[in-house]
Amino acid sequence: MSHPFTLPISLKLNRYFRKECLFGLMILAVASLGSLRAQEQLDMFSNQPAPPSNRVFEYRVGGFEVQHYADAVEDMILLFEQANRKEVRKGERGRVGLKVYSDSGPGLSTPEALVEAVVRALEKRGYARNEVFIMGMSANSLRDSGFLPPLSKRAYDFHQVFVRSLDSGSYYHEKWFYDSPLPAKSAKYWINVAEENPFPAKNEEELARKSYLPVPLLHEVDFWINLPCYSDHPVLGVNGALMNATLWNASNTTRFLNSPATAPVAVAEMGAIPELRETWTLNIVSLERYQYVGGPIFNSLYTVSEPYVLLSDNPVMLDSLMTERINEHRAKNGFAPLPQQMKILEFSEQLGLGDRDIALMDLIRAN
């Protein structure tokens, strides 16, 4: 490509790092460069899986009950399998993960009925319920959103599907992390590193640079499915598939959310980690409720409901499509549109997570 891909000075050393493979160690020299070309940036992730397609499957549902969702999910997965000439089925590891969004509370979270519908589709493909797990950022938000029963029940399952909360710290490993030079102290407000990270602070300054990754989604599953919920975001523009798979999927990421310069790069680079992308198979989103102003904090005055479910292996295209929908409702209600060129989409496209141009989208209406 002929145009330069310029990163902020503070991000020239942003790299995912794992002690076992020393990924990214050789690129420290780029700190002295004024800019990086897009092709050079892609070469850093040369062992990535093939880029996703531009297909987005759309299903118009007759309601938001489990059976409505079950019909939609089953039909769209069948079409996805046919289009890719590859079945979604049980593999050698014999496990599958579902990453839900519950961080905005019960008003704006992945619908419970959709999750149950996805589990039923997986059962048809050979998985038992105890071979599927649900993963979310916070035990409290998972409980508030209906994915965990009350504490008095002393249970950790959703309809016999085990639920894992990342804030427990049990699903991170100290050898798997994304390393960024942006320390917690540089944020606009003080961040408690001990609370943000699951490991003891041997070196607080070094620890503050690390965002630990969800090991079960990297190494324990045949694949995992991203189940985001959409809203606008004051820094990144859109809170959806890319965010749910990255910043809402790791520790110590609050530090990025105040900076329009650092957050998009963190999202793109975390999403481009080969081990994460290798198992990240699908994104399924319900438009039962999404928010166009004031997100990601839930505000019912600015939510919309549409009878559609979308499925794609391209999170960038999904986020781009939903940005367009969000902007339509902002315009109707007298709010300024989201920025036309959003860095979260631009950088993610540059690192091979998918095309963002809606004109290239292959929209397949499943019913």
Beta strands, then each sheet from edge to edge (+ up, - down):
strand 1: 4-5
strand 2: 15-18
strand 3: 36-37
strand 4: 55-60
strand 5: 96-100
strand 6: 132-136
strand 7: 157-158
strand 8: 161-165
strand 9: 172-179
strand 10: 210-214
strand 11: 223-227
strand 12: 231-233
strand 13: 237-239
strand 14: 280-286
strand 15: 290-291
strand 16: 303-304
strand 17: 308-312
strand 18: 362-365
sheet 1: 1+ 3-
sheet 2: 2+ 9- 10+
sheet 3: 7+ 8- 6- 5- 11- 14- 17+ 4- 18-
sheet 4: 12+ 13-
sheet 5: 15+ 16-
end
